Every structure is written in structure tokens, then in C-alpha cells.
């Protein structure tokens, strides 16, 4: 069985920047092993699998080594591709049924807006392995539903950070680490980087789900609810972030860069 697979760069309008996601629009569901094998072969931070369910869609995400509960950039990529393929119209609101509940996507001018759950942060004391993994002493450390978050002194420290990936791989909890600081670039509010080696992703280029944590965190720090954020990975990417109640609205663009067929 040949399955079309698309590579879509998300949170960017330029090819070979932002975060690449694999996207498979399926006529019927594959089994878990098939999806994991495809994600492993694609070797991207996430590959999304979409199946129509009535007027809605079932959506699942796999890293090269495991299925995950929430992924922003692959959801953005999925919405982009559904529109590009003519499966949905620009005026449609797309309903995705996922492991994190119902997520929606809608088109706003040239951007896509995702409706995701907000995630609060609980402050924790820094412990030796976490400090070693980050590679510097944060000014704040906390824990959200799935990840550790650390605020560093300034944006330059974020950009120049050289984390200890092997130590990070051994951390308790999920082992995923999000670092952030107030932005030093005009027009931006905060920057970040995200590491998930235990999930097969040493550094994720642009992480939508991490901004479900960053939005509420910076809302309390900056006393505002609308932000422009930059993820300072090698590829880099820009996100709009708006916090409203228990939801975070993420906006960005996407571009399709590759279409292939794979045997499943």
C-alpha cells in the first residue's frame, strides 16, 4: 500500500525554516506499528496522521520513537495541507479529535490559528541533574503537565546555551526541557528553546505545544495576554500567542516543501 506523505515547514512562510512536520492524510486508519515505522523513517520531530471522521478529523502525532499527546507545529501543518489539498475551505473551522481532546484550527488571512489548552507551571527547586542538563543556573525553574521550564537571565543566554543532552536524557518526569527569557529583539516579547531527547528529538526547531506553557507563564510576568514569540533554534520560527481563559491561541504560517509516497 502506497501512502502519500508530505513534509510541511510550520511557523514560517519560507521553505527550509520553521519546523518540518510529516503529514499523512489517510483514507483509513493505520495500526500503531505502521504509523511508528513511518515516523521513524521520516525522522522528523513529529509526523501527523489524519483520518476523516464525519465532518471532523482524527489526528495523532508520532516522534521517531513514540506517540505523543500534543503537537502544535504538526497540527498547523495538518490544517495547512487540508486546505492546500482542497479537503477543507478557507472559511471552515477544522475540528481535530486528539489525545489532548478537541483542538480546532481556523484560517485568518494568510495565517492559521490553533486553539490549544493552556498549561500552568508549578515552581520547583533546581536539582543538580536539571542544572547540569540545562548548562547554567536558571533564575526560575518549574514544571508543567509534561515538561520542565527554566527562565534564564537574558535572551543571549538562550541563544548561546549548550545543554548537556545526555544528562537531559536521564532526567525524571518526561525529561523534556523548555528554556525561555524575555526577548531582546524589537517587536518580540519572549524567546525560547525546547529539548526532548528522551522522545528522540534533541532540539525541536519550533514547538507549538511549549507555547501552551509559555503563554500563561509570560502573561503573569508581563501582565499582558497577547505576544509575539521567537524560538531560537538553528532553523528558528515565529509564533503569535494569545491566552484567553484556559486556552492558548497560536498563530503561524506553513509551506509544503516535499511530497513522496511510502510503502506501509
C-alpha positions as CSV (number, residue, x, y, z in Angstrom):
1,X,0.0,0.0,0.0
2,X,1.5,3.3,-1.1
3,X,0.8,6.3,1.2
4,X,1.4,9.9,0.2
5,X,3.5,11.8,2.8
6,X,4.1,15.5,2.8
7,X,6.7,17.5,4.5
8,X,5.4,20.9,5.7
9,X,7.5,23.6,7.3
10,X,5.4,25.1,10.0
11,X,5.6,28.5,11.8
12,X,7.3,30.0,8.8
13,X,6.4,31.2,5.3
14,X,9.8,30.3,3.8
15,X,10.9,26.7,2.9
16,X,13.7,25.2,5.0
17,X,12.9,27.3,8.1
18,X,10.4,26.8,10.9
19,X,9.7,23.3,12.0
20,X,9.3,20.5,9.4
21,X,6.4,18.0,10.1
22,X,5.4,14.9,8.2
23,X,1.7,14.8,7.3
24,X,-0.2,11.8,6.1
25,X,-3.8,12.2,5.1
26,X,-5.2,8.6,5.2
27,X,-8.4,7.1,3.8
28,X,-8.5,4.7,6.8
29,X,-6.5,4.3,10.0
30,X,-3.2,2.5,10.1
31,X,-2.2,0.4,13.0
32,X,0.2,1.8,15.6
33,X,3.2,-0.1,14.4
34,X,2.7,1.2,10.8
35,X,2.5,4.8,12.0
36,X,5.5,4.4,14.2
37,X,7.5,2.9,11.4
38,X,6.6,5.7,9.0
39,X,7.5,8.3,11.7
40,X,10.8,6.6,12.3
41,X,11.6,6.6,8.6
42,X,10.6,10.3,8.2
43,X,12.9,11.1,11.1
44,X,11.3,14.4,11.8
45,X,10.4,15.7,15.2
46,X,6.7,14.7,14.5
47,X,4.7,13.1,11.8
48,X,0.9,13.6,11.9
49,X,-1.7,11.1,10.7
50,X,-5.1,12.4,9.8
51,X,-8.3,10.4,9.1
52,X,-11.7,11.9,8.4
53,X,-14.4,11.2,10.9
54,X,-17.7,12.6,9.6
55,X,-17.2,16.3,9.3
56,X,-14.2,16.2,11.7
57,X,-10.8,14.6,11.7
58,X,-8.9,12.2,13.9
59,X,-5.3,13.3,14.5
60,X,-2.4,11.5,16.0
61,X,1.3,12.5,16.3
62,X,4.4,10.3,16.4
63,X,8.1,11.2,17.0
64,X,10.7,8.8,15.6
65,X,10.4,6.8,18.8
66,X,7.0,7.3,20.4
67,X,3.4,8.6,20.1
68,X,2.9,11.9,21.9
69,X,-0.1,13.6,23.4
70,X,0.1,17.1,21.9
71,X,2.0,18.8,19.0
72,X,1.5,22.3,17.7
73,X,3.6,22.5,14.6
74,X,2.3,19.2,13.1
75,X,-1.3,20.4,13.8
76,X,-0.6,23.7,12.0
77,X,1.0,21.7,9.1
78,X,-2.1,19.4,9.0
79,X,-4.5,22.3,8.8
80,X,-2.4,23.9,6.1
81,X,-2.3,20.7,4.0
82,X,-6.0,20.0,4.3
83,X,-6.7,23.5,2.9
84,X,-4.0,23.1,0.2
85,X,-5.5,19.8,-0.9
86,X,-9.0,21.3,-1.1
87,X,-10.3,19.0,1.6
88,X,-11.5,22.0,3.7
89,X,-12.4,25.5,2.7
90,X,-10.8,28.7,3.9
91,X,-14.0,29.6,5.9
92,X,-14.1,26.2,7.6
93,X,-13.2,25.6,11.3
94,X,-11.3,22.3,11.4
95,X,-12.1,20.1,14.3
96,X,-9.3,17.6,15.3
97,X,-10.0,14.9,17.8
98,X,-6.8,14.0,19.6
99,X,-5.3,12.5,22.8
100,X,-5.5,16.1,24.2
101,X,-9.2,16.4,23.4
102,X,-10.8,18.6,20.8
103,X,-8.4,21.0,19.1
104,X,-9.5,23.5,16.4
105,X,-7.8,25.3,13.6
106,X,-9.2,28.2,11.5
107,X,-7.8,30.4,8.8
108,X,-7.2,34.1,9.4
109,X,-6.0,36.0,6.4
110,X,-2.7,34.2,5.5
111,X,-2.2,32.6,8.9
112,X,-3.7,29.6,10.7
113,X,-4.9,29.9,14.3
114,X,-4.8,26.9,16.6
115,X,-7.0,26.6,19.7
116,X,-5.0,24.6,22.3
117,X,-5.2,24.0,26.1
118,X,-3.3,26.4,28.4
119,X,-0.9,24.7,30.8
120,X,0.1,26.2,34.2
121,X,3.5,26.0,35.7
122,X,4.4,25.0,39.3
123,X,7.6,26.3,40.7
124,X,10.2,23.7,41.8
125,X,13.6,23.8,43.3
126,X,16.5,23.3,40.9
127,X,18.2,19.9,41.4
128,X,21.8,19.0,40.3
129,X,21.0,16.9,37.3
130,X,18.5,19.5,35.9
131,X,21.0,22.3,36.3
132,X,23.7,20.2,34.7
133,X,21.4,19.3,31.8
134,X,20.5,23.0,31.2
135,X,24.1,24.0,31.4
136,X,23.6,27.1,33.5
137,X,21.7,28.2,36.7
138,X,18.2,29.5,35.8
139,X,16.5,32.4,37.6
140,X,13.4,30.2,37.8
141,X,12.6,26.5,37.4
142,X,9.2,25.0,37.2
143,X,7.2,22.0,36.0
144,X,4.1,21.9,33.8
145,X,2.0,19.0,32.9
146,X,4.7,17.4,30.7
147,X,7.9,19.4,30.8
148,X,10.4,21.3,32.9
149,X,10.6,25.1,32.3
150,X,13.6,27.3,33.1
151,X,13.8,31.0,32.8
152,X,17.3,32.2,32.1
153,X,18.9,35.6,32.7
154,X,18.6,37.0,29.2
155,X,18.0,36.3,25.5
156,X,21.7,35.9,24.7
157,X,22.0,33.2,27.3
158,X,19.2,31.3,25.4
159,X,20.9,31.7,22.1
160,X,24.3,30.6,23.3
161,X,23.1,27.7,25.5
162,X,24.8,24.4,25.1
163,X,22.8,21.9,27.1
164,X,24.0,18.5,28.2
165,X,21.8,16.3,26.1
166,X,23.0,13.0,27.6
167,X,22.2,14.2,31.2
168,X,18.8,15.5,29.9
169,X,18.0,12.1,28.6
170,X,18.2,10.7,32.1
171,X,16.0,13.3,33.9
172,X,12.9,12.1,35.8
173,X,9.4,13.1,34.8
174,X,9.3,13.4,31.0
175,X,12.9,14.7,30.6
176,X,11.7,17.4,28.2
177,X,13.1,20.9,29.0
178,X,11.9,24.3,27.9
179,X,14.2,27.3,28.4
180,X,13.0,30.9,28.0
181,X,13.9,34.6,28.5
182,X,12.5,38.0,27.8
183,X,13.2,38.9,24.2
184,X,15.8,41.5,23.2
185,X,14.5,41.8,19.6
186,X,12.2,44.7,18.7
187,X,8.6,43.6,18.4
188,X,9.1,40.3,20.3
189,X,8.1,39.5,23.8
190,X,10.0,36.4,24.7
191,X,12.2,33.7,23.1
192,X,12.7,30.1,23.9
193,X,14.3,26.8,23.0
194,X,13.0,23.3,23.6
195,X,14.8,19.9,24.1
196,X,13.2,16.4,24.2
197,X,16.0,13.8,23.7
198,X,14.0,11.2,25.6
199,X,11.4,11.4,22.8
200,X,14.0,11.2,20.1
201,X,14.2,15.0,19.5
202,X,17.4,16.5,20.8
203,X,16.2,20.1,20.0
204,X,12.9,20.8,18.4
205,X,13.1,23.7,15.9
206,X,9.7,25.4,16.8
207,X,7.4,23.9,19.4
208,X,3.7,24.9,19.4
209,X,2.8,22.9,22.5
210,X,5.6,24.5,24.5
211,X,3.8,27.8,24.0
212,X,0.8,26.4,25.8
213,X,3.2,26.7,28.8
214,X,5.0,29.9,27.8
215,X,1.8,31.9,27.1
216,X,0.4,31.6,30.7
217,X,3.9,31.9,32.2
218,X,4.7,35.2,30.5
219,X,1.2,36.5,30.9
220,X,1.8,36.5,34.7
221,X,5.3,38.1,34.2
222,X,4.4,40.8,31.7
223,X,0.8,41.4,32.7
224,X,-0.5,41.0,29.1
225,X,-2.1,38.2,27.1
226,X,-1.0,38.7,23.5
227,X,2.6,38.0,22.5
228,X,4.9,37.6,19.6
229,X,7.3,34.8,20.3
230,X,10.5,33.6,18.7
231,X,12.0,30.1,19.1
232,X,15.8,30.5,18.8
233,X,16.7,27.1,17.3
234,X,19.1,26.8,14.3
235,X,16.1,27.0,11.9
236,X,14.1,29.4,14.0
237,X,10.5,30.3,13.9
238,X,7.9,32.9,14.9
239,X,4.6,32.4,16.6
240,X,1.7,34.6,17.7
241,X,0.4,33.6,21.1
242,X,-2.8,34.8,22.8
243,X,-4.0,33.5,26.2
244,X,-7.7,33.5,26.9
245,X,-9.1,31.7,29.9
246,X,-7.9,28.1,29.9
247,X,-7.0,28.2,26.2
248,X,-3.9,29.4,24.2
249,X,-4.4,30.5,20.6
250,X,-1.3,30.0,18.4
251,X,-0.9,31.6,15.0
252,X,1.5,31.0,12.3
253,X,2.1,30.2,8.6
254,X,3.2,27.0,6.8
255,X,4.6,25.9,3.5
256,X,4.7,22.5,1.8
257,X,8.2,21.5,0.7
258,X,8.0,17.9,-0.3
259,X,5.6,15.1,-1.3
260,X,6.6,11.5,-1.6
261,X,4.9,8.0,-1.4
262,X,5.9,5.4,1.1
263,X,5.0,1.7,1.4
264,X,3.3,0.9,4.7
